[in-house]
Amino acid sequence: MKGDKSTEPSGMTGDRDRTGLPAAVIFDMDGTLVETTEDDFLAWNKLFLEYGRDLTFADYFPLLGKKSVDVVLHVLGLEGEEAQVAMHRKMEYFEEIVRKNGIVTLPFVEAFLQEIQGLRIPIALATSSRTMKMKLVMKESGLAKYFSVFVTGEEVERGKPNPDIFLLAAERLNVPPDHCLVLEDAVNGVAAAKAAGMKCVAITSTHQNADLVNADLVINDFSALNYEVIANCFH
């Protein structure tokens, strides 16, 4: 596995109490935990070419955070069995790329996960990706051990920017939505978190700061997060 580029602590310590902190933290996956955006783009591009469509990165960019089924149905215009076959092929292409290149986690993210875990705050993963892709990424990255709840795009009717996936994660965590903190990288994800009534920290791994202004806080990497910063989000 290609792992976190640092295990430096983020500044939160396990001997603090949780006053002023979120009752639960919910992570997006692609672009937030792991640097898979380019891998995902290459897989989609290969699929689009099979249907005589040229997918540029500019075309792909607005699709970040959306469910695969929505892309296949509404962008490629496929239906029924053909749509299912297309999604299966896209997953095969993504797996080939990941098996070849490995999974790279975002800088400092594993240290941040360890700090949250040390504070005994439950952590959920809420990704628009399909379950097969989520399991592959979790296995290859080694990050599954930090999460008590997993929610994928296949489990909700409406994808991001609708709030459904984050509301389901909160329900499974048994935590009120307004006590949850979401970590996101995409405009659609930030919109979904805010629509769910949750606080949101956005990381500029795939978008510019100006694109993420609806988040409660925008950071360049996870080294910017510590106990005080997180607590301030809930004041």
Secondary structure per residue as TSV (DSSP state, phi and psi in degrees):
chain	resnum	aa	ss	phi	psi
A	1	M	-	360.0	139.7
A	2	K	B	-89.8	118.8
A	3	G	-	-107.6	-167.7
A	4	D	-	-57.0	138.2
A	5	K	S	-78.0	-5.9
A	6	S	-	-158.0	146.5
A	7	T	-	-113.1	20.9
A	8	E	-	-61.8	136.5
A	9	P	-	-64.3	148.2
A	10	S	-	-84.5	-6.3
A	11	G	S	111.2	-11.6
A	12	M	-	-89.1	142.2
A	13	T	-	-123.4	143.7
A	14	G	T	-69.4	-15.2
A	15	D	T	-86.5	-2.2
A	16	R	S	-78.1	155.8
A	17	D	-	-83.0	-179.6
A	18	R	-	-104.3	17.8
A	19	T	T	-58.8	127.0
A	20	G	T	82.0	-1.6
A	21	L	S	-96.0	161.0
A	22	P	-	-63.4	151.5
A	23	A	S	-77.6	-20.3
A	24	A	E	-156.5	154.1
A	25	V	E	-122.2	134.7
A	26	I	E	-120.4	124.4
A	27	F	E	-104.8	136.3
A	28	D	-	-71.3	169.7
A	29	M	-	-108.5	-73.5
A	30	D	B	-65.8	122.9
A	31	G	T	85.7	-13.6
A	32	T	T	-108.6	-51.4
A	33	L	T	-90.6	-42.4
A	34	V	B	-131.1	150.8
A	35	E	-	-90.2	73.7
A	36	T	-	-111.7	5.5
A	37	T	H	-60.5	-45.2
A	38	E	H	-65.8	-39.9
A	39	D	H	-60.9	-43.1
A	40	D	H	-65.9	-41.8
A	41	F	H	-60.5	-45.5
A	42	L	H	-62.5	-38.1
A	43	A	H	-66.8	-44.4
A	44	W	H	-64.6	-41.1
A	45	N	H	-61.0	-41.2
A	46	K	H	-63.1	-40.7
A	47	L	H	-66.8	-44.8
A	48	F	H	-59.4	-38.7
A	49	L	H	-62.8	-31.5
A	50	E	H	-63.3	-25.6
A	51	Y	T	-103.9	17.9
A	52	G	T	71.3	23.6
A	53	R	-	-114.0	135.3
A	54	D	-	-96.9	117.1
A	55	L	-	-103.6	107.3
A	56	T	-	-83.1	165.3
A	57	F	H	-65.3	-32.0
A	58	A	H	-63.5	-34.7
A	59	D	H	-71.2	-36.5
A	60	Y	H	-73.1	-33.9
A	61	F	G	-52.8	-45.8
A	62	P	G	-68.0	-12.5
A	63	L	G	-85.1	-9.8
A	64	L	T	-58.0	129.2
A	65	G	T	91.8	-10.1
A	66	K	-	-86.5	154.6
A	67	K	-	-69.9	145.1
A	68	S	H	-58.3	-39.3
A	69	V	H	-63.3	-34.8
A	70	D	H	-67.9	-36.9
A	71	V	H	-66.0	-45.7
A	72	V	H	-65.1	-42.0
A	73	L	H	-74.8	-46.8
A	74	H	H	-98.4	-20.2
A	75	V	T	-102.3	-48.5
A	76	L	S	-81.4	-21.2
A	77	G	-	74.5	28.7
A	78	L	-	-94.2	158.0
A	79	E	-	-139.5	162.2
A	80	G	H	54.7	-135.9
A	81	E	H	-62.7	-36.0
A	82	E	H	-62.6	-37.4
A	83	A	H	-65.9	-40.8
A	84	Q	H	-64.5	-42.1
A	85	V	H	-62.8	-41.9
A	86	A	H	-63.3	-43.1
A	87	M	H	-64.7	-37.3
A	88	H	H	-64.3	-42.1
A	89	R	H	-66.9	-40.5
A	90	K	H	-59.8	-41.0
A	91	M	H	-64.2	-38.8
A	92	E	H	-62.4	-42.5
A	93	Y	H	-64.5	-43.1
A	94	F	H	-62.4	-43.6
A	95	E	H	-63.0	-40.9
A	96	E	H	-58.8	-44.3
A	97	I	H	-66.5	-44.5
A	98	V	H	-66.3	-42.4
A	99	R	H	-61.1	-34.1
A	100	K	H	-78.2	-43.9
A	101	N	H	-99.5	-17.9
A	102	G	-	80.9	175.1
A	103	I	-	-111.6	129.9
A	104	V	B	-107.4	124.7
A	105	T	B	-82.6	155.2
A	106	L	-	-67.8	149.1
A	107	P	T	-54.8	133.0
A	108	F	T	71.0	-0.2
A	109	V	H	-69.3	-37.8
A	110	E	H	-69.2	-36.2
A	111	A	H	-61.8	-39.6
A	112	F	H	-66.4	-42.0
A	113	L	H	-59.7	-41.3
A	114	Q	H	-63.4	-38.7
A	115	E	H	-66.9	-43.1
A	116	I	H	-61.2	-45.0
A	117	Q	H	-60.9	-39.3
A	118	G	H	-64.6	-26.8
A	119	L	T	-85.0	1.6
A	120	R	T	62.0	32.8
A	121	I	-	-93.8	122.6
A	122	P	-	-65.7	146.4
A	123	I	E	-124.6	133.5
A	124	A	E	-117.6	154.2
A	125	L	E	-110.6	126.6
A	126	A	E	-129.9	101.4
A	127	T	E	-122.7	141.1
A	128	S	S	-70.5	-13.1
A	129	S	S	-63.7	160.2
A	130	R	-	-73.1	161.2
A	131	T	H	-60.7	-39.6
A	132	M	H	-60.1	-43.2
A	133	K	H	-67.7	-43.3
A	134	M	H	-57.8	-45.8
A	135	K	H	-64.4	-38.4
A	136	L	H	-63.5	-48.1
A	137	V	H	-64.3	-41.7
A	138	M	H	-63.6	-40.2
A	139	K	H	-66.8	-47.5
A	140	E	H	-71.5	-29.6
A	141	S	H	-87.3	-24.0
A	142	G	T	75.9	17.1
A	143	L	-	-94.1	-6.4
A	144	A	G	-58.1	-29.6
A	145	K	G	-62.4	-17.6
A	146	Y	G	-87.1	-10.8
A	147	F	-	-110.2	136.2
A	148	S	S	-100.4	-16.0
A	149	V	E	-137.2	138.2
A	150	F	E	-127.9	129.8
A	151	V	E	-130.8	132.8
A	152	T	E	-119.3	167.6
A	153	G	G	-62.0	-23.6
A	154	E	G	-69.5	-15.8
A	155	E	G	-94.1	-3.6
A	156	V	-	-127.3	149.2
A	157	E	S	-74.7	-40.1
A	158	R	S	-111.0	128.7
A	159	G	-	-86.0	176.9
A	160	K	T	-59.1	140.3
A	161	P	T	-86.3	7.2
A	162	N	S	-70.3	153.5
A	163	P	S	-83.8	-1.8
A	164	D	H	-52.1	-44.2
A	165	I	H	-67.2	-36.4
A	166	F	H	-75.7	-34.9
A	167	L	H	-65.3	-38.4
A	168	L	H	-66.9	-39.0
A	169	A	H	-62.2	-44.0
A	170	A	H	-62.7	-40.1
A	171	E	H	-61.0	-44.3
A	172	R	H	-69.8	-28.7
A	173	L	H	-78.7	-14.1
A	174	N	T	61.1	44.2
A	175	V	-	-129.7	134.9
A	176	P	-	-60.0	142.8
A	177	P	G	-53.5	-39.3
A	178	D	G	-76.0	1.2
A	179	H	G	-104.7	8.3
A	180	C	E	-105.2	146.7
A	181	L	E	-114.0	129.3
A	182	V	E	-105.9	137.3
A	183	L	E	-107.6	123.1
A	184	E	E	-140.5	163.4
A	185	D	-	-124.5	-14.7
A	186	A	S	-111.0	151.9
A	187	V	H	-58.7	-44.8
A	188	N	H	-61.6	-37.2
A	189	G	H	-70.0	-41.4
A	190	V	H	-61.5	-43.7
A	191	A	H	-61.2	-39.5
A	192	A	H	-65.5	-42.6
A	193	A	H	-63.3	-44.5
A	194	K	H	-68.4	-36.2
A	195	A	H	-65.2	-26.5
A	196	A	T	-81.6	-4.6
A	197	G	T	80.1	25.1
A	198	M	-	-106.7	155.5
A	199	K	E	-74.4	149.6
A	200	C	E	-140.3	129.0
A	201	V	E	-107.2	126.8
A	202	A	E	-109.5	139.5
A	203	I	E	-109.5	139.6
A	204	T	T	-87.9	47.3
A	205	S	T	-81.0	-28.3
A	206	T	S	-125.7	-16.0
A	207	H	S	-128.2	159.7
A	208	Q	-	-79.1	157.5
A	209	N	G	-51.7	-42.5
A	210	A	G	-64.2	-25.4
A	211	D	G	-77.0	-16.5
A	212	L	G	-112.4	24.0
A	213	V	T	-64.2	-18.5
A	214	N	T	-79.5	-8.8
A	215	A	S	-73.6	157.0
A	216	D	S	-72.7	-26.2
A	217	L	E	-153.5	139.9
A	218	V	E	-118.3	131.4
A	219	I	E	-126.7	158.1
A	220	N	S	-89.8	-30.3
A	221	D	S	-159.3	172.2
A	222	F	G	-74.5	-9.2
A	223	S	G	-67.2	-16.2
A	224	A	G	-79.1	-8.5
A	225	L	-	-99.3	133.8
A	226	N	-	-147.3	-178.2
A	227	Y	H	-53.9	-49.7
A	228	E	H	-66.2	-41.1
A	229	V	H	-62.9	-45.5
A	230	I	H	-64.0	-44.6
A	231	A	H	-61.6	-37.1
A	232	N	H	-64.2	-26.6
A	233	C	T	-63.7	-22.9
A	234	F	T	-105.6	10.0
A	235	H	-	-88.3	360.0
